[in-house]
Amino acid sequence: MKYRIKITPIDKWVIDPVNRFIGKSTTGGIVLFLSAVVALILANSPWKDAYHHIWEHKISFGIDSDFLLDKTLHHWINDGLMAVFFFVVGLELKREIIGGELSNPRKAILPIVAGFGGMIFPALIYLLFNPTGEAHSGWGIPMATDIAFALGVLFLLGKRVPTSLKVFLTVLAIADDLGAVLVIAFFYTSDISFTSLIVGSIFLVLLIASNLLGVRNTFYYGILGIGGVWMAFMLSGVHATIAGVLAAFTIPANVKVDEIGFIEKMKDYLNKFKHADPNGVPTVTPEQLHILEDMRTLSKQAMTPLQRLEHGMHPFVTYVVMPIFALANAGVTITSDSTSSGMSFVALGVIFGLLLGKFIGIVGVSTLFIKLKLAPLPIGMTIKHLIGVGLLASIGFTMSLFIANLAFKNQELIQQAKMGILIASLIGGIVGFLFLYFSNNKSDVKITEADTH
């Protein structure tokens, strides 16, 4: 039986190309990279003063002086938009724990310990350069890995690297994100308002209770999560990004209709639609419309609200939130003093923390666990692949820039940290890419799970 799908000019020239672009694994990293380049160009152009000034404009929300949020645009981006990013991170974490790579302890243990090793050693190396003083508080900056950039570089390699390597880096980055969330929660918070924190906790308990009672409306969770948990955490002094992660963990992760029920019910709807009398015009009949509505409702019930939200919000975070954050934070004005900034103890701590600390933490800890037979190297991966991951993980960029703004109030220290982040991320990304590109050959000896027993 022949059927026809109408392709309009807007589909052909706009919607389909955009969907193909968004659907590629590498495009998120490319857009993020271009945003950082634009920020650097603007920060070193004749419009640099306007570029820096625009982020200092204030935007206020509130009822009275007791409940007033009066923040700069830069602050709203870092505390507001980034809370959305961390919300999606929380959704990914919960999904991985329930049914993903983190649900199998044996498969997850190596990338998890590698992730935490890749956080501890960078912090220690940074502290060697900055043991005391105001710069001391920047120890969290080199602990982070930018998952979008690192995976973007890895996906550029295509079939030159095994799928197991991409999974390994993804799980490592998820463990890294979880560690970053805990570091922010415990070490980078301001004075705490316990009244606001209690209010936020009440909303959080309400969300958990709603989940247990079977509420599945994502709009409901959005209203309570943003208007309740996030707003209260903003006023409490605990960093608002933590609210995003906590709210994400309250989203239901179960289906209302199982696979067999979905298939049988959908067959019934398709049969009804097939035998519904057509009206011979472009619009459908009321009967057909009701059947289509039932099919759409059934499809939603066959998906978990958690995965539906993650899938729906991922493009927004990738192509809106992260590029705006990079545009607002990556702009470093390079002057005659930039060389000294790049050679400051803060910058050196960040550079060596990311490049050397990540490498030692990831490769060293992983090798130790493999040699002690505590965890296997994933099938298809080699030691060279592990070294490549250790290099790519030094791309701190987004998360490192974010923590730098939390760690320091002094703009000079922030600029020094940014210089270190950009230098280390650039070196780590290029060297990691080239290493994996040229080291991938058939003569490499692969360590499989069987070799580690």
Summary of the structure (lengths in Angstrom):
residues: 453
radius of gyration: 24.4
end to end distance: 55.9
largest distance: 79.3
contacts: 1529
relative contact order: 0.15
helix: 74%
strand: 2%
